[in-house]
Amino acid sequence: MSLLNNNKAQRPWLFLWLFLCLAPTFAQDTFVYGDALPDAPELAARGPYAVGVRTLDLVHTDQLDILNSTPQREVRYDRPIRAEIWYPAQAGAHKDKLESYKEVMGTRGDSLRPLVPFQFYGRAHRDAPPSTGDGKFPLVVVSHGYVGSRYIMTYLTENLASKGYVVLALDHTDSTFKDANAFHSTLLNRAKDISFAVDAMARLEASGDNDPLGSIMDTSNTGIIGYSMGGYGVLNVGGAGYSAGLGQFFAGMTGGSTAINPLLAGNEAYQGGSDPRIKAIVAFAPWGMTRGIWDADGLKGLTVPTFFVAGSEDDISGYEKGVKAIYEGSVNADRYLLTYLNARHNVAPNPPPAEALRPGLHIDEYYRYAEPSWDQRRINNINQHFVSAFLGIHLKNQDYGKYLSLPQHSNEETWEGFVPRSSTGMELRHAKGM
């Protein structure tokens, strides 16, 4: 009798047996977020390390609760920040092991769009032992947009960990798909969350052998990556003070004006306040220029080498008067601007999950991730390539200058590291700091 003709009660065991037998093949042969397409540029390839992943729960104590304070009473709270950390794992970890990430699409699920659970796969080994034989690895902190999550750029976080970085991605409270709240919280807390995360990792590093993760990271050699509102945050942490225009969003709010003062370029306490641990910044579509958040004085404070990424048709952060204007105004930083021609705002996230293709869902669930003129997997590979080159130079002293010394227009000739005839539709600008 055929196995498939056995009684129904046995069939679940058969299917489990088949899955376990085929799992290694599935892991290797299935395309998951971050895998290299045939025309992926050279540095998009994953590095030599297996990747471990762990969830951390951080708490930033005694913070102003801007959303619940009233004229009669200032409220303070211990601000929770859930984070995911990817890291080089010991050789015994499975390099092709699939990790299931559980997320939701939608926004908060009440008066906005309903929350729709979904899961997707990456190549990481949950709670694998960290690699301890190769010294310490640079820290990279990743900040998502509004709204977003710590999982929105796993194609990049896993990729960097495989190349010898410890990568911490944050869930910014009041700013995720699950808990999106009034914008004031994001404006006030974004840069503070990022700085706090670097401090928290420094404390973990100082704890020595209490946690193996602390023993493998070098927080004195840190890069920060931000997308949209994350870009708004990382530039401030890197030394670009906000303009007084930020105050327009806090008019009449209890404690708001006082709380944002330490972030403003005009505040003497902020001047020269860039964190010396921060050695490189990557800002995807940073928000704020078209809303008066940045001005010439504030942008002069950015001195950390910075790699900007933008779409030429960005209708959220703006391009000519938005991201490109930030790039041009950051006159004291050695900086690059990679532009995806005809792309809009989504130049950083993973591809759209399969659930976003369901009929009847709001189109914004798809356009939270997708670009209308680009294959998101292609953008992901190009981002992996350029971020690896830029961070490799500034955090690892790698000889990757040839990947950034390119003709401005990619259509003129094939860019270094790209498959012949594949580097179309992009521009790369470079300006040295004064």
Secondary structure per residue as TSV (DSSP state, phi and psi in degrees):
chain	resnum	aa	ss	phi	psi
A	1	M	-	360.0	136.7
A	2	S	-	-65.3	145.3
A	3	L	G	-57.9	-34.2
A	4	L	G	-71.9	-11.4
A	5	N	G	-98.4	1.1
A	6	N	S	-64.8	168.8
A	7	N	-	-64.6	158.4
A	8	K	G	-62.7	-30.1
A	9	A	G	-63.0	-25.4
A	10	Q	G	-87.8	-16.0
A	11	R	H	-64.4	-38.4
A	12	P	H	-57.8	-36.4
A	13	W	H	-67.2	-35.5
A	14	L	H	-64.3	-44.6
A	15	F	H	-65.0	-37.6
A	16	L	H	-63.9	-43.8
A	17	W	H	-60.4	-43.8
A	18	L	H	-63.3	-41.0
A	19	F	H	-63.0	-44.9
A	20	L	H	-64.1	-36.4
A	21	C	H	-68.8	-36.5
A	22	L	H	-93.5	-8.2
A	23	A	H	-54.9	-46.5
A	24	P	H	-59.1	-41.0
A	25	T	H	-65.2	-41.9
A	26	F	H	-58.4	-44.7
A	27	A	H	-62.3	-38.9
A	28	Q	H	-81.6	-33.9
A	29	D	H	-97.1	-14.5
A	30	T	S	-86.3	131.9
A	31	F	-	-75.2	124.5
A	32	V	-	-122.7	166.6
A	33	Y	T	-52.7	128.5
A	34	G	T	98.6	-13.8
A	35	D	-	-64.6	153.0
A	36	A	-	-82.6	129.2
A	37	L	-	-74.0	166.0
A	38	P	T	-58.3	-28.7
A	39	D	T	-104.6	22.6
A	40	A	-	-63.7	139.1
A	41	P	-	-66.2	164.0
A	42	E	G	-54.5	-47.5
A	43	L	G	-83.7	6.2
A	44	A	G	-73.9	-22.3
A	45	A	S	-59.8	143.7
A	46	R	-	-65.8	156.5
A	47	G	-	-85.9	-168.7
A	48	P	S	-80.1	-12.1
A	49	Y	S	-92.3	141.8
A	50	A	E	-66.2	156.6
A	51	V	E	-115.1	124.9
A	52	G	E	-97.1	157.7
A	53	V	E	-144.5	143.3
A	54	R	E	-147.7	151.1
A	55	T	E	-98.3	134.4
A	56	L	E	-120.9	144.6
A	57	D	E	-114.9	112.2
A	58	L	E	-103.8	156.0
A	59	V	E	-136.7	119.8
A	60	H	E	-96.2	104.3
A	61	T	E	-77.1	152.7
A	62	D	E	56.4	53.6
A	63	Q	E	-104.1	152.1
A	64	L	E	-66.9	126.4
A	65	D	-	-89.8	85.7
A	66	I	T	-63.3	-27.3
A	67	L	T	-83.2	-19.1
A	68	N	T	-116.7	-0.9
A	69	S	-	-75.0	149.7
A	70	T	B	-129.4	167.1
A	71	P	T	-57.5	-24.2
A	72	Q	T	-89.6	-22.0
A	73	R	B	-153.3	122.8
A	74	E	-	-83.9	128.4
A	75	V	-	-105.2	134.6
A	76	R	E	-121.4	154.8
A	77	Y	E	-152.4	165.2
A	78	D	E	-90.2	111.9
A	79	R	E	-84.3	117.6
A	80	P	E	-81.4	141.1
A	81	I	E	-137.3	107.7
A	82	R	E	-82.1	142.2
A	83	A	E	-139.7	155.9
A	84	E	E	-117.9	135.9
A	85	I	E	-123.3	125.9
A	86	W	E	-108.6	144.9
A	87	Y	E	-156.4	157.1
A	88	P	E	-63.4	129.7
A	89	A	E	-106.6	162.0
A	90	Q	-	-61.4	156.6
A	91	A	T	-58.6	-24.8
A	92	G	T	-71.2	-15.4
A	93	A	S	-71.7	147.2
A	94	H	-	-78.1	117.6
A	95	K	T	-66.7	-27.2
A	96	D	T	-104.5	13.0
A	97	K	-	-65.9	137.2
A	98	L	E	-93.7	132.2
A	99	E	E	-108.4	132.0
A	100	S	E	-93.7	119.5
A	101	Y	E	-100.5	130.1
A	102	K	E	-104.5	126.8
A	103	E	E	-142.7	177.1
A	104	V	E	-130.2	153.5
A	105	M	E	-112.5	163.4
A	106	G	S	111.2	-173.1
A	107	T	S	-140.7	103.1
A	108	R	S	68.9	-37.6
A	109	G	S	90.2	4.3
A	110	D	S	-110.8	-93.1
A	111	S	S	-79.7	-8.8
A	112	L	S	-102.5	-130.0
A	113	R	-	-97.7	142.7
A	114	P	-	-63.3	148.9
A	115	L	-	-81.3	131.4
A	116	V	E	-120.8	110.2
A	117	P	E	-67.1	146.3
A	118	F	E	-154.1	166.7
A	119	Q	E	-135.3	155.2
A	120	F	E	-145.6	169.9
A	121	Y	E	-113.7	149.3
A	122	G	E	-134.1	-177.6
A	123	R	E	-112.5	87.9
A	124	A	-	-153.3	160.1
A	125	H	E	-116.5	110.3
A	126	R	E	-60.2	124.9
A	127	D	T	61.5	25.1
A	128	A	-	-64.8	148.8
A	129	P	-	-63.6	137.0
A	130	P	B	-65.9	152.8
A	131	S	-	-74.1	123.3
A	132	T	-	-116.9	7.4
A	133	G	S	-99.8	-1.4
A	134	D	S	-120.8	28.3
A	135	G	-	76.9	-157.9
A	136	K	-	-97.1	151.5
A	137	F	E	-113.0	146.0
A	138	P	E	-60.4	150.8
A	139	L	E	-94.5	139.6
A	140	V	E	-128.9	126.0
A	141	V	E	-107.7	132.7
A	142	V	E	-118.9	131.2
A	143	S	E	-122.3	125.0
A	144	H	-	-82.9	179.8
A	145	G	-	-89.6	-172.1
A	146	Y	S	-113.9	111.2
A	147	V	S	-93.7	167.3
A	148	G	B	-172.5	-154.7
A	149	S	-	-167.0	172.2
A	150	R	T	-67.3	-14.0
A	151	Y	T	-98.5	4.7
A	152	I	T	-77.5	-12.5
A	153	M	T	-130.6	43.9
A	154	T	H	-64.6	-26.9
A	155	Y	H	-57.6	-31.4
A	156	L	H	-93.5	-41.0
A	157	T	H	-64.0	-44.4
A	158	E	H	-64.2	-43.0
A	159	N	H	-60.2	-45.1
A	160	L	H	-66.6	-39.5
A	161	A	H	-61.0	-36.9
A	162	S	H	-67.1	-15.8
A	163	K	T	-102.9	8.6
A	164	G	T	95.3	40.7
A	165	Y	-	-125.3	148.9
A	166	V	E	-96.2	119.7
A	167	V	E	-118.2	119.1
A	168	L	E	-111.7	117.2
A	169	A	E	-110.0	134.6
A	170	L	E	-101.5	147.7
A	171	D	E	-98.8	107.1
A	172	H	-	-80.5	115.1
A	173	T	T	-53.4	138.7
A	174	D	T	74.2	7.9
A	175	S	S	-134.6	6.4
A	176	T	B	-97.4	171.3
A	177	F	T	-56.1	-38.4
A	178	K	T	-78.3	-32.2
A	179	D	T	-129.0	24.2
A	180	A	-	-49.1	131.5
A	181	N	-	-135.5	-173.6
A	182	A	-	-53.2	144.5
A	183	F	H	-62.9	-24.6
A	184	H	H	-58.0	-36.5
A	185	S	H	-63.4	-41.8
A	186	T	H	-65.7	-44.6
A	187	L	H	-59.5	-41.7
A	188	L	H	-75.7	-41.0
A	189	N	H	-97.9	-12.9
A	190	R	H	-60.3	-55.9
A	191	A	H	-64.4	-36.4
A	192	K	H	-63.1	-41.0
A	193	D	H	-60.1	-42.9
A	194	I	H	-65.9	-46.9
A	195	S	H	-61.8	-42.4
A	196	F	H	-60.7	-39.8
A	197	A	H	-63.5	-41.1
A	198	V	H	-62.4	-43.3
A	199	D	H	-61.9	-41.5
A	200	A	H	-63.3	-39.7
A	201	M	H	-69.9	-32.5
A	202	A	H	-64.8	-38.4
A	203	R	H	-66.3	-38.1
A	204	L	H	-64.2	-41.2
A	205	E	H	-62.8	-41.6
A	206	A	H	-69.6	-18.2
A	207	S	T	-71.5	-8.1
A	208	G	G	66.5	-124.2
A	209	D	G	-83.2	2.9
A	210	N	G	-63.7	-27.5
A	211	D	S	-144.5	123.3
A	212	P	H	-56.8	-28.7
A	213	L	H	-61.8	-39.8
A	214	G	H	-62.8	-30.4
A	215	S	H	-77.4	-12.1
A	216	I	H	-107.8	-2.9
A	217	M	E	-107.5	147.5
A	218	D	E	-117.0	94.5
A	219	T	E	-75.3	-12.5
A	220	S	E	-74.2	-6.4
A	221	N	E	-129.3	79.5
A	222	T	E	-118.9	140.6
A	223	G	E	-114.3	149.6
A	224	I	E	-126.9	136.4
A	225	I	E	-124.1	131.3
A	226	G	E	-138.9	145.7
A	227	Y	E	-119.0	124.3
A	228	S	T	60.7	-108.1
A	229	M	H	-67.3	-24.7
A	230	G	H	-65.2	-38.0
A	231	G	H	-63.7	-41.5
A	232	Y	H	-54.8	-38.6
A	233	G	H	-76.2	-46.6
A	234	V	H	-68.3	-32.1
A	235	L	H	-65.9	-37.7
A	236	N	H	-66.9	-43.1
A	237	V	H	-62.1	-32.1
A	238	G	T	-81.3	-1.4
A	239	G	T	121.2	-7.5
A	240	A	-	-86.7	104.2
A	241	G	-	-73.9	144.7
A	242	Y	B	-69.7	154.6
A	243	S	-	-81.2	170.3
A	244	A	G	-63.3	-15.1
A	245	G	G	-61.2	-19.5
A	246	L	G	-62.8	-27.3
A	247	G	G	-63.1	-23.5
A	248	Q	G	-59.0	-28.0
A	249	F	G	-81.5	-11.7
A	250	F	G	-117.2	10.3
A	251	A	T	-57.1	125.2
A	252	G	T	81.2	-1.1
A	253	M	-	-90.5	132.4
A	254	T	T	-59.5	121.3
A	255	G	T	78.5	-6.7
A	256	G	H	-63.8	-48.3
A	257	S	H	-61.0	-42.1
A	258	T	H	-66.4	-39.6
A	259	A	H	-67.0	-34.2
A	260	I	H	-86.8	-12.8
A	261	N	G	-54.0	-41.5
A	262	P	G	-64.7	-10.3
A	263	L	G	-98.7	-6.9
A	264	L	B	-89.3	141.4
A	265	A	T	-62.3	-30.0
A	266	G	T	-78.1	-4.5
A	267	N	-	-86.6	123.3
A	268	E	T	-57.9	-31.7
A	269	A	T	-68.0	-21.6
A	270	Y	T	-87.0	-28.1
A	271	Q	T	-52.6	128.7
A	272	G	T	67.3	22.7
A	273	G	-	-87.9	15.2
A	274	S	-	-65.3	144.8
A	275	D	-	-78.4	119.5
A	276	P	T	-64.6	-14.4
A	277	R	T	-75.0	-21.0
A	278	I	E	-83.8	113.7
A	279	K	E	-105.4	-14.9
A	280	A	E	-158.6	146.8
A	281	I	E	-130.0	137.5
A	282	V	E	-120.7	121.6
A	283	A	E	-120.0	105.9
A	284	F	E	-87.1	118.9
A	285	A	S	46.0	51.2
A	286	P	-	-62.2	137.2
A	287	W	-	-90.5	154.1
A	288	G	-	126.4	-25.2
A	289	M	G	-64.3	-43.0
A	290	T	G	-74.5	-7.9
A	291	R	G	-109.7	14.3
A	292	G	T	78.5	17.3
A	293	I	-	-80.7	-27.1
A	294	W	-	-116.0	147.4
A	295	D	-	-142.3	177.6
A	296	A	H	-60.0	-41.6
A	297	D	H	-64.7	-42.8
A	298	G	H	-65.9	-42.5
A	299	L	H	-69.5	-24.0
A	300	K	H	-63.8	-21.8
A	301	G	T	-74.4	-13.0
A	302	L	-	-79.4	113.8
A	303	T	-	-120.4	-9.6
A	304	V	S	-75.5	136.6
A	305	P	-	-53.0	132.7
A	306	T	E	-135.3	136.8
A	307	F	E	-114.1	110.5
A	308	F	E	-92.1	145.1
A	309	V	E	-131.4	133.9
A	310	A	E	-151.1	160.1
A	311	G	E	-100.7	139.1
A	312	S	T	-67.6	-15.6
A	313	E	T	-115.8	30.4
A	314	D	-	-59.9	118.4
A	315	D	S	-105.9	12.4
A	316	I	S	-110.0	-56.7
A	317	S	S	-92.8	-13.6
A	318	G	-	79.4	158.8
A	319	Y	I	-116.4	-75.6
A	320	E	I	-56.8	-45.4
A	321	K	I	-98.3	8.7
A	322	G	I	-118.6	-103.5
A	323	V	I	-63.7	-42.7
A	324	K	H	-63.2	-37.9
A	325	A	H	-65.9	-37.0
A	326	I	H	-62.6	-46.3
A	327	Y	H	-56.4	-47.5
A	328	E	H	-68.8	-31.4
A	329	G	H	-81.7	-12.6
A	330	S	-	-85.2	63.2
A	331	V	T	-70.5	-16.1
A	332	N	T	-100.9	8.0
A	333	A	S	-113.8	140.4
A	334	D	-	-72.5	117.8
A	335	R	E	-143.2	154.2
A	336	Y	E	-126.1	154.6
A	337	L	E	-134.7	109.6
A	338	L	E	-93.2	123.2
A	339	T	E	-116.5	126.5
A	340	Y	E	-90.1	111.7
A	341	L	T	-67.5	134.4
A	342	N	T	74.2	0.3
A	343	A	-	-82.2	154.1
A	344	R	-	-98.1	-125.2
A	345	H	S	-91.8	-23.2
A	346	N	-	-87.1	59.2
A	347	V	S	-92.6	6.3
A	348	A	S	-121.5	-33.6
A	349	P	S	-79.2	170.8
A	350	N	-	-57.5	167.4
A	351	P	-	-65.1	162.2
A	352	P	-	-62.3	137.1
A	353	P	-	-68.4	158.5
A	354	A	G	-58.2	-33.6
A	355	E	G	-64.6	-22.9
A	356	A	G	-70.5	-11.1
A	357	L	G	-90.1	-2.2
A	358	R	S	-63.0	135.6
A	359	P	T	-61.1	141.8
A	360	G	T	95.5	-17.8
A	361	L	S	-74.5	150.7
A	362	H	-	-58.5	137.9
A	363	I	H	-59.6	-25.7
A	364	D	H	-68.0	-20.5
A	365	E	H	-65.1	-36.1
A	366	Y	H	-75.3	-45.0
A	367	Y	H	-81.1	4.5
A	368	R	T	-69.4	-23.1
A	369	Y	T	-120.0	-40.2
A	370	A	-	-82.2	152.3
A	371	E	-	-108.3	133.1
A	372	P	S	-66.6	-28.0
A	373	S	S	-110.4	1.8
A	374	W	S	-133.9	149.3
A	375	D	-	-77.3	120.9
A	376	Q	H	-62.2	-31.3
A	377	R	H	-65.1	-34.3
A	378	R	H	-67.2	-45.8
A	379	I	H	-58.6	-43.7
A	380	N	H	-56.7	-46.8
A	381	N	H	-63.5	-41.5
A	382	I	H	-66.1	-41.3
A	383	N	H	-61.1	-44.0
A	384	Q	H	-55.5	-43.7
A	385	H	H	-62.8	-53.3
A	386	F	H	-73.4	-37.8
A	387	V	H	-65.7	-39.2
A	388	S	H	-62.0	-40.8
A	389	A	H	-65.7	-47.5
A	390	F	H	-67.1	-49.2
A	391	L	H	-67.9	-34.3
A	392	G	H	-59.2	-39.8
A	393	I	H	-66.8	-47.9
A	394	H	H	-91.4	-21.3
A	395	L	H	-110.5	-19.3
A	396	K	H	-126.1	1.0
A	397	N	-	55.9	34.9
A	398	Q	-	-81.8	149.9
A	399	D	-	-85.3	71.6
A	400	Y	-	-111.3	15.1
A	401	G	G	-57.6	-31.4
A	402	K	G	-65.1	-23.4
A	403	Y	G	-79.5	-11.6
A	404	L	T	-113.3	-14.4
A	405	S	S	-88.9	82.4
A	406	L	-	-127.8	156.0
A	407	P	-	-58.6	146.3
A	408	Q	S	-60.6	-42.2
A	409	H	B	-99.8	120.7
A	410	S	T	-69.7	-19.2
A	411	N	T	-76.1	-14.6
A	412	E	T	-70.2	-41.3
A	413	E	S	-159.9	160.5
A	414	T	-	-65.5	125.9
A	415	W	-	-68.1	149.2
A	416	E	T	-55.3	131.0
A	417	G	T	90.9	-7.7
A	418	F	S	-98.8	149.3
A	419	V	-	-61.7	139.4
A	420	P	T	-48.8	133.7
A	421	R	T	74.8	7.3
A	422	S	-	-100.5	-12.3
A	423	S	-	-92.7	64.6
A	424	T	-	-107.8	155.6
A	425	G	S	79.4	23.1
A	426	M	E	-136.5	161.4
A	427	E	E	-135.2	146.8
A	428	L	E	-132.5	116.4
A	429	R	E	-103.5	152.5
A	430	H	E	-141.7	134.9
A	431	A	E	-139.4	136.8
A	432	K	-	-88.1	147.9
A	433	G	-	-69.6	153.3
A	434	M	-	-70.4	360.0
